[in-house]
Amino acid sequence: MFLLNISQDQITRIEISNPMQYTEIIDTKLTILDLKVHLNDNSFILVEMQVRKFKHWTNRTVVYTCKQLTEQVHENFDYDKLQPVILISIMDYTLFPDHKRFFKTYKVVDD
């Protein structure tokens, strides 16, 4: 995970959220591969690969990321133990035409 300076020994497990799916017709092939990388500090990183451009991708991603936060909540939940959610999206298109950099980081943090 060179984007985040995470060494391989920090990774405890990689979970395939949506396995690859292939149709019989090659022209309509659908491949979905979302990964959840579990780290030894109980945090995780979501990796999404996207080749199809969604009109509301930004909103979709916010909802997807928030869902990962709410899945951590359980009975007797302690908010101090809430783990951050990191999402890496690998895309086959430029998301924001005015920002054509190869690598871009956005953060929602409370300083």
C-alpha positions in Angstrom: 0.0 0.0 0.0 2.6 2.5 -1.1 0.1 5.3 -1.5 -0.3 5.4 2.3 3.2 4.3 3.4 1.8 1.1 4.9 4.1 -1.8 5.0 3.0 -5.3 4.1 3.4 -6.6 7.7 0.7 -4.2 8.8 -1.8 -6.0 6.7 -3.6 -8.8 8.5 -6.2 -9.8 5.9 -7.6 -8.8 2.5 -11.3 -9.4 2.0 -12.8 -9.4 -1.5 -16.1 -7.6 -1.0 -17.5 -8.1 -4.5 -15.9 -11.0 -6.3 -15.2 -10.9 -10.0 -18.2 -11.7 -12.1 -18.1 -12.6 -15.8 -20.9 -12.9 -18.3 -20.8 -15.4 -21.1 -20.7 -12.6 -23.7 -17.3 -10.9 -23.8 -18.7 -7.5 -25.0 -20.9 -7.2 -21.9 -18.3 -8.5 -19.4 -18.7 -7.1 -15.9 -15.8 -7.2 -13.5 -16.2 -6.0 -10.0 -13.4 -6.1 -7.5 -13.7 -4.2 -4.3 -11.2 -5.0 -1.5 -11.2 -4.4 2.2 -7.7 -4.4 3.5 -7.6 -5.1 7.3 -4.7 -3.7 9.2 -3.2 -4.9 12.5 -4.4 -1.8 14.4 -8.1 -2.9 13.6 -8.5 -0.2 11.0 -9.1 -0.9 7.3 -8.7 0.5 3.8 -11.3 0.1 1.1 -10.0 -0.2 -2.5 -12.4 0.4 -5.3 -11.6 0.0 -9.0 -13.9 2.0 -11.3 -14.0 1.9 -15.1 -17.5 3.2 -15.6 -18.1 6.9 -14.9 -21.1 7.5 -12.6 -22.9 10.8 -12.7 -23.1 11.1 -9.0 -19.8 9.3 -8.1 -18.8 11.8 -5.3 -22.2 11.4 -3.5 -22.1 7.6 -4.0 -18.6 7.4 -2.5 -19.6 9.5 0.6 -22.6 7.1 1.2 -20.4 4.1 0.7 -17.7 5.4 3.1 -20.3 6.4 5.7 -21.8 2.9 5.5 -18.4 1.5 6.5 -18.5 3.7 9.6 -22.0 2.7 10.6 -21.1 -1.0 10.2 -18.6 -0.6 13.1 -21.5 0.3 15.5 -22.8 -2.5 17.7 -24.4 -2.9 21.1 -22.3 -1.2 23.8 -20.4 0.6 21.2 -17.7 3.1 22.4 -17.3 6.0 20.0 -13.7 6.4 21.0 -13.0 3.1 19.3 -14.4 4.2 15.9 -11.8 3.5 13.3 -11.2 5.9 10.4 -12.3 4.8 6.9 -9.8 5.2 4.1 -11.1 4.7 0.6 -8.8 4.4 -2.4 -10.5 4.7 -5.8 -8.6 3.6 -8.9 -10.4 5.1 -11.9 -10.2 4.8 -15.6 -11.2 8.4 -16.2 -10.6 11.9 -14.8 -13.0 12.6 -12.1 -12.6 16.4 -11.9 -11.6 17.9 -15.3 -9.9 20.9 -13.6 -7.8 18.6 -11.4 -5.9 16.3 -13.8 -3.3 15.1 -11.3 -2.6 11.4 -11.2 -2.9 11.2 -7.4 -5.2 13.3 -5.3 -6.0 13.1 -1.6 -9.2 14.4 0.0 -9.7 14.3 3.8 -12.6 15.0 6.1 -11.0 15.6 9.5 -11.7 17.5 12.6 -8.6 19.5 13.6 
